[in-house]
Each structure stands twice: as C-alpha cells, then as structure tokens.
Amino acid sequence: MLPEQTETITRVIFNIVKEHGPHTIVETWEPVKEVGLGGLTG
C-alpha cells in the first residue's frame, strides 16, 4: 500500500469517528465500506 493510500484511509476513519463519536471496530467498518475505499478487506 502506498503512503498516500494509507493517509487517505487514516483520514476517512478519523473523520468517521470525529463526526459520529466513539465506535467499535464493527461500527466504524460499516461507514468505511460505504465510502468505498478500495483494497480494504478487513
């Protein structure tokens, strides 16, 4: 994975938690999948 991809993924996850409060891994994973970040499997 390229550093740019890692940065994008980190930013998306941070924004989800920031906007919607604390989440479990599962509660965070659903919105991440909805955003459509390619290449993530788990």
mmCIF entry with sequence, helices, sheets and N, C-alpha, C, O atoms, coordinates in Angstrom:
data_MODEL
# 
_entry.id   MODEL 
# 
_entity.id                         1 
_entity.type                       polymer 
_entity.pdbx_number_of_molecules   1 
# 
_entity_poly.entity_id                      1 
_entity_poly.type                           'polypeptide(L)' 
_entity_poly.nstd_linkage                   no 
_entity_poly.nstd_monomer                   no 
_entity_poly.pdbx_seq_one_letter_code       MLPEQTETITRVIFNIVKEHGPHTIVETWEPVKEVGLGGLTG 
_entity_poly.pdbx_seq_one_letter_code_can   MLPEQTETITRVIFNIVKEHGPHTIVETWEPVKEVGLGGLTG 
_entity_poly.pdbx_strand_id                 A 
# 
loop_
_entity_poly_seq.entity_id 
_entity_poly_seq.num 
_entity_poly_seq.mon_id 
_entity_poly_seq.hetero 
1 1  MET n 
1 2  LEU n 
1 3  PRO n 
1 4  GLU n 
1 5  GLN n 
1 6  THR n 
1 7  GLU n 
1 8  THR n 
1 9  ILE n 
1 10 THR n 
1 11 ARG n 
1 12 VAL n 
1 13 ILE n 
1 14 PHE n 
1 15 ASN n 
1 16 ILE n 
1 17 VAL n 
1 18 LYS n 
1 19 GLU n 
1 20 HIS n 
1 21 GLY n 
1 22 PRO n 
1 23 HIS n 
1 24 THR n 
1 25 ILE n 
1 26 VAL n 
1 27 GLU n 
1 28 THR n 
1 29 TRP n 
1 30 GLU n 
1 31 PRO n 
1 32 VAL n 
1 33 LYS n 
1 34 GLU n 
1 35 VAL n 
1 36 GLY n 
1 37 LEU n 
1 38 GLY n 
1 39 GLY n 
1 40 LEU n 
1 41 THR n 
1 42 GLY n 
# 
_struct_asym.id          A 
_struct_asym.entity_id   1 
# 
loop_
_struct_conf.conf_type_id 
_struct_conf.id 
_struct_conf.pdbx_PDB_helix_id 
_struct_conf.beg_label_comp_id 
_struct_conf.beg_label_asym_id 
_struct_conf.beg_label_seq_id 
_struct_conf.pdbx_beg_PDB_ins_code 
_struct_conf.end_label_comp_id 
_struct_conf.end_label_asym_id 
_struct_conf.end_label_seq_id 
_struct_conf.pdbx_end_PDB_ins_code 
_struct_conf.beg_auth_comp_id 
_struct_conf.beg_auth_asym_id 
_struct_conf.beg_auth_seq_id 
_struct_conf.end_auth_comp_id 
_struct_conf.end_auth_asym_id 
_struct_conf.end_auth_seq_id 
_struct_conf.pdbx_PDB_helix_class 
_struct_conf.details 
_struct_conf.pdbx_PDB_helix_length 
HELX_P HELX_P1 AA1 PRO A 3  ? HIS A 20 ? PRO A 3  HIS A 20 1 ? 18 
HELX_P HELX_P2 AA2 ILE A 25 ? VAL A 35 ? ILE A 25 VAL A 35 1 ? 11 
# 
_struct_conf_type.id          HELX_P 
_struct_conf_type.criteria    ? 
_struct_conf_type.reference   ? 
# 
loop_
_atom_site.group_PDB 
_atom_site.id 
_atom_site.type_symbol 
_atom_site.label_atom_id 
_atom_site.label_alt_id 
_atom_site.label_comp_id 
_atom_site.label_asym_id 
_atom_site.label_entity_id 
_atom_site.label_seq_id 
_atom_site.pdbx_PDB_ins_code 
_atom_site.Cartn_x 
_atom_site.Cartn_y 
_atom_site.Cartn_z 
_atom_site.occupancy 
_atom_site.B_iso_or_equiv 
_atom_site.pdbx_formal_charge 
_atom_site.auth_seq_id 
_atom_site.auth_comp_id 
_atom_site.auth_asym_id 
_atom_site.auth_atom_id 
_atom_site.pdbx_PDB_model_num 
ATOM 1   N N  . MET A 1 1  ? 0.847   -1.169 0.000  1.00 0.00 ? 1  MET A N  1 
ATOM 2   C CA . MET A 1 1  ? 0.000   0.000  0.000  1.00 0.00 ? 1  MET A CA 1 
ATOM 3   C C  . MET A 1 1  ? 0.900   1.242  0.000  1.00 0.00 ? 1  MET A C  1 
ATOM 4   O O  . MET A 1 1  ? 1.881   1.313  0.740  1.00 0.00 ? 1  MET A O  1 
ATOM 5   N N  . LEU A 1 2  ? 0.556   2.192  -0.822 1.00 0.00 ? 2  LEU A N  1 
ATOM 6   C CA . LEU A 1 2  ? 1.328   3.429  -0.925 1.00 0.00 ? 2  LEU A CA 1 
ATOM 7   C C  . LEU A 1 2  ? 1.050   4.339  0.265  1.00 0.00 ? 2  LEU A C  1 
ATOM 8   O O  . LEU A 1 2  ? -0.037  4.290  0.841  1.00 0.00 ? 2  LEU A O  1 
ATOM 9   N N  . PRO A 1 3  ? 2.021   5.169  0.639  1.00 0.00 ? 3  PRO A N  1 
ATOM 10  C CA . PRO A 1 3  ? 1.807   6.094  1.763  1.00 0.00 ? 3  PRO A CA 1 
ATOM 11  C C  . PRO A 1 3  ? 0.587   6.996  1.563  1.00 0.00 ? 3  PRO A C  1 
ATOM 12  O O  . PRO A 1 3  ? -0.109  7.319  2.526  1.00 0.00 ? 3  PRO A O  1 
ATOM 13  N N  . GLU A 1 4  ? 0.327   7.400  0.323  1.00 0.00 ? 4  GLU A N  1 
ATOM 14  C CA . GLU A 1 4  ? -0.829  8.253  0.045  1.00 0.00 ? 4  GLU A CA 1 
ATOM 15  C C  . GLU A 1 4  ? -2.131  7.512  0.351  1.00 0.00 ? 4  GLU A C  1 
ATOM 16  O O  . GLU A 1 4  ? -3.078  8.105  0.866  1.00 0.00 ? 4  GLU A O  1 
ATOM 17  N N  . GLN A 1 5  ? -2.177  6.224  0.035  1.00 0.00 ? 5  GLN A N  1 
ATOM 18  C CA . GLN A 1 5  ? -3.364  5.427  0.318  1.00 0.00 ? 5  GLN A CA 1 
ATOM 19  C C  . GLN A 1 5  ? -3.562  5.282  1.818  1.00 0.00 ? 5  GLN A C  1 
ATOM 20  O O  . GLN A 1 5  ? -4.685  5.374  2.314  1.00 0.00 ? 5  GLN A O  1 
ATOM 21  N N  . THR A 1 6  ? -2.483  5.058  2.533  1.00 0.00 ? 6  THR A N  1 
ATOM 22  C CA . THR A 1 6  ? -2.551  4.934  3.982  1.00 0.00 ? 6  THR A CA 1 
ATOM 23  C C  . THR A 1 6  ? -3.061  6.229  4.599  1.00 0.00 ? 6  THR A C  1 
ATOM 24  O O  . THR A 1 6  ? -3.875  6.201  5.522  1.00 0.00 ? 6  THR A O  1 
ATOM 25  N N  . GLU A 1 7  ? -2.593  7.343  4.102  1.00 0.00 ? 7  GLU A N  1 
ATOM 26  C CA . GLU A 1 7  ? -3.031  8.645  4.615  1.00 0.00 ? 7  GLU A CA 1 
ATOM 27  C C  . GLU A 1 7  ? -4.517  8.864  4.350  1.00 0.00 ? 7  GLU A C  1 
ATOM 28  O O  . GLU A 1 7  ? -5.231  9.361  5.221  1.00 0.00 ? 7  GLU A O  1 
ATOM 29  N N  . THR A 1 8  ? -4.984  8.505  3.175  1.00 0.00 ? 8  THR A N  1 
ATOM 30  C CA . THR A 1 8  ? -6.399  8.664  2.841  1.00 0.00 ? 8  THR A CA 1 
ATOM 31  C C  . THR A 1 8  ? -7.269  7.799  3.739  1.00 0.00 ? 8  THR A C  1 
ATOM 32  O O  . THR A 1 8  ? -8.283  8.264  4.260  1.00 0.00 ? 8  THR A O  1 
ATOM 33  N N  . ILE A 1 9  ? -6.882  6.553  3.922  1.00 0.00 ? 9  ILE A N  1 
ATOM 34  C CA . ILE A 1 9  ? -7.637  5.636  4.769  1.00 0.00 ? 9  ILE A CA 1 
ATOM 35  C C  . ILE A 1 9  ? -7.686  6.156  6.201  1.00 0.00 ? 9  ILE A C  1 
ATOM 36  O O  . ILE A 1 9  ? -8.740  6.145  6.836  1.00 0.00 ? 9  ILE A O  1 
ATOM 37  N N  . THR A 1 10 ? -6.550  6.608  6.704  1.00 0.00 ? 10 THR A N  1 
ATOM 38  C CA . THR A 1 10 ? -6.484  7.146  8.061  1.00 0.00 ? 10 THR A CA 1 
ATOM 39  C C  . THR A 1 10 ? -7.390  8.353  8.208  1.00 0.00 ? 10 THR A C  1 
ATOM 40  O O  . THR A 1 10 ? -8.097  8.485  9.207  1.00 0.00 ? 10 THR A O  1 
ATOM 41  N N  . ARG A 1 11 ? -7.374  9.236  7.218  1.00 0.00 ? 11 ARG A N  1 
ATOM 42  C CA . ARG A 1 11 ? -8.206  10.437 7.268  1.00 0.00 ? 11 ARG A CA 1 
ATOM 43  C C  . ARG A 1 11 ? -9.690  10.080 7.271  1.00 0.00 ? 11 ARG A C  1 
ATOM 44  O O  . ARG A 1 11 ? -10.461 10.670 8.028  1.00 0.00 ? 11 ARG A O  1 
ATOM 45  N N  . VAL A 1 12 ? -10.097 9.137  6.448  1.00 0.00 ? 12 VAL A N  1 
ATOM 46  C CA . VAL A 1 12 ? -11.500 8.735  6.392  1.00 0.00 ? 12 VAL A CA 1 
ATOM 47  C C  . VAL A 1 12 ? -11.948 8.150  7.728  1.00 0.00 ? 12 VAL A C  1 
ATOM 48  O O  . VAL A 1 12 ? -13.010 8.507  8.238  1.00 0.00 ? 12 VAL A O  1 
ATOM 49  N N  . ILE A 1 13 ? -11.150 7.262  8.292  1.00 0.00 ? 13 ILE A N  1 
ATOM 50  C CA . ILE A 1 13 ? -11.506 6.648  9.581  1.00 0.00 ? 13 ILE A CA 1 
ATOM 51  C C  . ILE A 1 13 ? -11.559 7.714  10.668 1.00 0.00 ? 13 ILE A C  1 
ATOM 52  O O  . ILE A 1 13 ? -12.483 7.710  11.482 1.00 0.00 ? 13 ILE A O  1 
ATOM 53  N N  . PHE A 1 14 ? -10.588 8.629  10.703 1.00 0.00 ? 14 PHE A N  1 
ATOM 54  C CA . PHE A 1 14 ? -10.586 9.699  11.684 1.00 0.00 ? 14 PHE A CA 1 
ATOM 55  C C  . PHE A 1 14 ? -11.850 10.539 11.563 1.00 0.00 ? 14 PHE A C  1 
ATOM 56  O O  . PHE A 1 14 ? -12.476 10.857 12.574 1.00 0.00 ? 14 PHE A O  1 
ATOM 57  N N  . ASN A 1 15 ? -12.233 10.901 10.351 1.00 0.00 ? 15 ASN A N  1 
ATOM 58  C CA . ASN A 1 15 ? -13.427 11.727 10.153 1.00 0.00 ? 15 ASN A CA 1 
ATOM 59  C C  . ASN A 1 15 ? -14.697 11.019 10.595 1.00 0.00 ? 15 ASN A C  1 
ATOM 60  O O  . ASN A 1 15 ? -15.596 11.652 11.148 1.00 0.00 ? 15 ASN A O  1 
ATOM 61  N N  . ILE A 1 16 ? -14.784 9.717  10.359 1.00 0.00 ? 16 ILE A N  1 
ATOM 62  C CA . ILE A 1 16 ? -15.964 8.961  10.792 1.00 0.00 ? 16 ILE A CA 1 
ATOM 63  C C  . ILE A 1 16 ? -16.075 8.999  12.309 1.00 0.00 ? 16 ILE A C  1 
ATOM 64  O O  . ILE A 1 16 ? -17.150 9.262  12.848 1.00 0.00 ? 16 ILE A O  1 
ATOM 65  N N  . VAL A 1 17 ? -14.983 8.742  12.990 1.00 0.00 ? 17 VAL A N  1 
ATOM 66  C CA . VAL A 1 17 ? -15.005 8.748  14.460 1.00 0.00 ? 17 VAL A CA 1 
ATOM 67  C C  . VAL A 1 17 ? -15.263 10.166 14.976 1.00 0.00 ? 17 VAL A C  1 
ATOM 68  O O  . VAL A 1 17 ? -16.016 10.350 15.932 1.00 0.00 ? 17 VAL A O  1 
ATOM 69  N N  . LYS A 1 18 ? -14.648 11.156 14.354 1.00 0.00 ? 18 LYS A N  1 
ATOM 70  C CA . LYS A 1 18 ? -14.821 12.549 14.767 1.00 0.00 ? 18 LYS A CA 1 
ATOM 71  C C  . LYS A 1 18 ? -16.277 12.989 14.630 1.00 0.00 ? 18 LYS A C  1 
ATOM 72  O O  . LYS A 1 18 ? -16.807 13.653 15.520 1.00 0.00 ? 18 LYS A O  1 
ATOM 73  N N  . GLU A 1 19 ? -16.919 12.630 13.538 1.00 0.00 ? 19 GLU A N  1 
ATOM 74  C CA . GLU A 1 19 ? -18.289 13.072 13.267 1.00 0.00 ? 19 GLU A CA 1 
ATOM 75  C C  . GLU A 1 19 ? -19.332 12.278 14.037 1.00 0.00 ? 19 GLU A C  1 
ATOM 76  O O  . GLU A 1 19 ? -20.395 12.808 14.363 1.00 0.00 ? 19 GLU A O  1 
ATOM 77  N N  . HIS A 1 20 ? -19.048 11.024 14.331 1.00 0.00 ? 20 HIS A N  1 
ATOM 78  C CA . HIS A 1 20 ? -20.084 10.159 14.901 1.00 0.00 ? 20 HIS A CA 1 
ATOM 79  C C  . HIS A 1 20 ? -19.746 9.627  16.284 1.00 0.00 ? 20 HIS A C  1 
ATOM 80  O O  . HIS A 1 20 ? -20.481 8.799  16.822 1.00 0.00 ? 20 HIS A O  1 
ATOM 81  N N  . GLY A 1 21 ? -18.654 10.086 16.862 1.00 0.00 ? 21 GLY A N  1 
ATOM 82  C CA . GLY A 1 21 ? -18.317 9.675  18.222 1.00 0.00 ? 21 GLY A CA 1 
ATOM 83  C C  . GLY A 1 21 ? -17.625 8.334  18.267 1.00 0.00 ? 21 GLY A C  1 
ATOM 84  O O  . GLY A 1 21 ? -17.355 7.727  17.231 1.00 0.00 ? 21 GLY A O  1 
ATOM 85  N N  . PRO A 1 22 ? -17.338 7.872  19.477 1.00 0.00 ? 22 PRO A N  1 
ATOM 86  C CA . PRO A 1 22 ? -16.631 6.599  19.635 1.00 0.00 ? 22 PRO A CA 1 
ATOM 87  C C  . PRO A 1 22 ? -17.415 5.437  19.019 1.00 0.00 ? 22 PRO A C  1 
ATOM 88  O O  . PRO A 1 22 ? -18.641 5.370  19.111 1.00 0.00 ? 22 PRO A O  1 
ATOM 89  N N  . HIS A 1 23 ? -16.687 4.549  18.404 1.00 0.00 ? 23 HIS A N  1 
ATOM 90  C CA . HIS A 1 23 ? -17.282 3.374  17.767 1.00 0.00 ? 23 HIS A CA 1 
ATOM 91  C C  . HIS A 1 23 ? -16.461 2.140  18.111 1.00 0.00 ? 23 HIS A C  1 
ATOM 92  O O  . HIS A 1 23 ? -15.285 2.220  18.466 1.00 0.00 ? 23 HIS A O  1 
ATOM 93  N N  . THR A 1 24 ? -17.119 1.008  17.992 1.00 0.00 ? 24 THR A N  1 
ATOM 94  C CA . THR A 1 24 ? -16.382 -0.246 17.993 1.00 0.00 ? 24 THR A CA 1 
ATOM 95  C C  . THR A 1 24 ? -15.771 -0.394 16.604 1.00 0.00 ? 24 THR A C  1 
ATOM 96  O O  . THR A 1 24 ? -16.066 0.393  15.704 1.00 0.00 ? 24 THR A O  1 
ATOM 97  N N  . ILE A 1 25 ? -14.934 -1.384 16.435 1.00 0.00 ? 25 ILE A N  1 
ATOM 98  C CA . ILE A 1 25 ? -14.345 -1.644 15.113 1.00 0.00 ? 25 ILE A CA 1 
ATOM 99  C C  . ILE A 1 25 ? -15.452 -1.897 14.088 1.00 0.00 ? 25 ILE A C  1 
ATOM 100 O O  . ILE A 1 25 ? -15.414 -1.348 12.987 1.00 0.00 ? 25 ILE A O  1 
ATOM 101 N N  . VAL A 1 26 ? -16.423 -2.714 14.439 1.00 0.00 ? 26 VAL A N  1 
ATOM 102 C CA . VAL A 1 26 ? -17.516 -3.044 13.513 1.00 0.00 ? 26 VAL A CA 1 
ATOM 103 C C  . VAL A 1 26 ? -18.318 -1.799 13.162 1.00 0.00 ? 26 VAL A C  1 
ATOM 104 O O  . VAL A 1 26 ? -18.671 -1.598 12.000 1.00 0.00 ? 26 VAL A O  1 
ATOM 105 N N  . GLU A 1 27 ? -18.610 -0.963 14.153 1.00 0.00 ? 27 GLU A N  1 
ATOM 106 C CA . GLU A 1 27 ? -19.390 0.250  13.901 1.00 0.00 ? 27 GLU A CA 1 
ATOM 107 C C  . GLU A 1 27 ? -18.632 1.236  13.020 1.00 0.00 ? 27 GLU A C  1 
ATOM 108 O O  . GLU A 1 27 ? -19.253 2.021  12.303 1.00 0.00 ? 27 GLU A O  1 
ATOM 109 N N  . THR A 1 28 ? -17.328 1.210  13.060 1.00 0.00 ? 28 THR A N  1 
ATOM 110 C CA . THR A 1 28 ? -16.521 2.070  12.202 1.00 0.00 ? 28 THR A CA 1 
ATOM 111 C C  . THR A 1 28 ? -16.386 1.464  10.814 1.00 0.00 ? 28 THR A C  1 
ATOM 112 O O  . THR A 1 28 ? -16.377 2.188  9.818  1.00 0.00 ? 28 THR A O  1 
ATOM 113 N N  . TRP A 1 29 ? -16.283 0.157  10.740 1.00 0.00 ? 29 TRP A N  1 
ATOM 114 C CA . TRP A 1 29 ? -16.034 -0.528 9.472  1.00 0.00 ? 29 TRP A CA 1 
ATOM 115 C C  . TRP A 1 29 ? -17.172 -0.337 8.476  1.00 0.00 ? 29 TRP A C  1 
ATOM 116 O O  . TRP A 1 29 ? -16.919 -0.177 7.282  1.00 0.00 ? 29 TRP A O  1 
ATOM 117 N N  . GLU A 1 30 ? -18.430 -0.351 8.946  1.00 0.00 ? 30 GLU A N  1 
ATOM 118 C CA . GLU A 1 30 ? -19.565 -0.205 8.025  1.00 0.00 ? 30 GLU A CA 1 
ATOM 119 C C  . GLU A 1 30 ? -19.505 1.113  7.247  1.00 0.00 ? 30 GLU A C  1 
ATOM 120 O O  . GLU A 1 30 ? -19.611 1.084  6.021  1.00 0.00 ? 30 GLU A O  1 
ATOM 121 N N  . PRO A 1 31 ? -19.339 2.266  7.903  1.00 0.00 ? 31 PRO A N  1 
ATOM 122 C CA . PRO A 1 31 ? -19.219 3.514  7.131  1.00 0.00 ? 31 PRO A CA 1 
ATOM 123 C C  . PRO A 1 31 ? -17.993 3.544  6.224  1.00 0.00 ? 31 PRO A C  1 
ATOM 124 O O  . PRO A 1 31 ? -18.039 4.130  5.142  1.00 0.00 ? 31 PRO A O  1 
ATOM 125 N N  . VAL A 1 32 ? -16.893 2.917  6.656  1.00 0.00 ? 32 VAL A N  1 
ATOM 126 C CA . VAL A 1 32 ? -15.698 2.877  5.808  1.00 0.00 ? 32 VAL A CA 1 
ATOM 127 C C  . VAL A 1 32 ? -16.006 2.134  4.517  1.00 0.00 ? 32 VAL A C  1 
ATOM 128 O O  . VAL A 1 32 ? -15.602 2.570  3.439  1.00 0.00 ? 32 VAL A O  1 
ATOM 129 N N  . LYS A 1 33 ? -16.717 1.018  4.615  1.00 0.00 ? 33 LYS A N  1 
ATOM 130 C CA . LYS A 1 33 ? -17.084 0.266  3.409  1.00 0.00 ? 33 LYS A CA 1 
ATOM 131 C C  . LYS A 1 33 ? -18.017 1.100  2.520  1.00 0.00 ? 33 LYS A C  1 
ATOM 132 O O  . LYS A 1 33 ? -17.916 1.050  1.294  1.00 0.00 ? 33 LYS A O  1 
ATOM 133 N N  . GLU A 1 34 ? -18.929 1.868  3.144  1.00 0.00 ? 34 GLU A N  1 
ATOM 134 C CA . GLU A 1 34 ? -19.865 2.692  2.378  1.00 0.00 ? 34 GLU A CA 1 
ATOM 135 C C  . GLU A 1 34 ? -19.141 3.786  1.599  1.00 0.00 ? 34 GLU A C  1 
ATOM 136 O O  . GLU A 1 34 ? -19.578 4.170  0.514  1.00 0.00 ? 34 GLU A O  1 
ATOM 137 N N  . VAL A 1 35 ? -18.027 4.292  2.150  1.00 0.00 ? 35 VAL A N  1 
ATOM 138 C CA . VAL A 1 35 ? -17.251 5.304  1.461  1.00 0.00 ? 35 VAL A CA 1 
ATOM 139 C C  . VAL A 1 35 ? -16.606 4.708  0.210  1.00 0.00 ? 35 VAL A C  1 
ATOM 140 O O  . VAL A 1 35 ? -16.318 5.425  -0.749 1.00 0.00 ? 35 VAL A O  1 
ATOM 141 N N  . GLY A 1 36 ? -16.385 3.403  0.227  1.00 0.00 ? 36 GLY A N  1 
ATOM 142 C CA . GLY A 1 36 ? -15.849 2.730  -0.941 1.00 0.00 ? 36 GLY A CA 1 
ATOM 143 C C  . GLY A 1 36 ? -14.346 2.790  -1.073 1.00 0.00 ? 36 GLY A C  1 
ATOM 144 O O  . GLY A 1 36 ? -13.821 2.919  -2.179 1.00 0.00 ? 36 GLY A O  1 
ATOM 145 N N  . LEU A 1 37 ? -13.652 2.698  0.037  1.00 0.00 ? 37 LEU A N  1 
ATOM 146 C CA . LEU A 1 37 ? -12.188 2.683  -0.043 1.00 0.00 ? 37 LEU A CA 1 
ATOM 147 C C  . LEU A 1 37 ? -11.763 1.330  -0.612 1.00 0.00 ? 37 LEU A C  1 
ATOM 148 O O  . LEU A 1 37 ? -11.889 0.298  0.046  1.00 0.00 ? 37 LEU A O  1 
ATOM 149 N N  . GLY A 1 38 ? -11.268 1.355  -1.819 1.00 0.00 ? 38 GLY A N  1 
ATOM 150 C CA . GLY A 1 38 ? -10.865 0.132  -2.496 1.00 0.00 ? 38 GLY A CA 1 
ATOM 151 C C  . GLY A 1 38 ? -9.654  -0.524 -1.844 1.00 0.00 ? 38 GLY A C  1 
ATOM 152 O O  . GLY A 1 38 ? -8.782  0.145  -1.290 1.00 0.00 ? 38 GLY A O  1 
ATOM 153 N N  . GLY A 1 39 ? -9.626  -1.828 -1.925 1.00 0.00 ? 39 GLY A N  1 
ATOM 154 C CA . GLY A 1 39 ? -8.472  -2.564 -1.447 1.00 0.00 ? 39 GLY A CA 1 
ATOM 155 C C  . GLY A 1 39 ? -8.529  -2.960 0.008  1.00 0.00 ? 39 GLY A C  1 
ATOM 156 O O  . GLY A 1 39 ? -7.655  -3.685 0.483  1.00 0.00 ? 39 GLY A O  1 
ATOM 157 N N  . LEU A 1 40 ? -9.532  -2.504 0.726  1.00 0.00 ? 40 LEU A N  1 
ATOM 158 C CA . LEU A 1 40 ? -9.636  -2.886 2.135  1.00 0.00 ? 40 LEU A CA 1 
ATOM 159 C C  . LEU A 1 40 ? -10.504 -4.133 2.266  1.00 0.00 ? 40 LEU A C  1 
ATOM 160 O O  . LEU A 1 40 ? -11.585 -4.224 1.683  1.00 0.00 ? 40 LEU A O  1 
ATOM 161 N N  . THR A 1 41 ? -10.015 -5.074 3.033  1.00 0.00 ? 41 THR A N  1 
ATOM 162 C CA . THR A 1 41 ? -10.789 -6.309 3.221  1.00 0.00 ? 41 THR A CA 1 
ATOM 163 C C  . THR A 1 41 ? -11.115 -6.572 4.678  1.00 0.00 ? 41 THR A C  1 
ATOM 164 O O  . THR A 1 41 ? -11.944 -7.433 4.974  1.00 0.00 ? 41 THR A O  1 
ATOM 165 N N  . GLY A 1 42 ? -10.495 -5.864 5.580  1.00 0.00 ? 42 GLY A N  1 
ATOM 166 C CA . GLY A 1 42 ? -10.800 -6.089 6.988  1.00 0.00 ? 42 GLY A CA 1 
ATOM 167 C C  . GLY A 1 42 ? -9.786  -5.450 7.878  1.00 0.00 ? 42 GLY A C  1 
ATOM 168 O O  . GLY A 1 42 ? -9.892  -5.543 9.100  1.00 0.00 ? 42 GLY A O  1 
# 
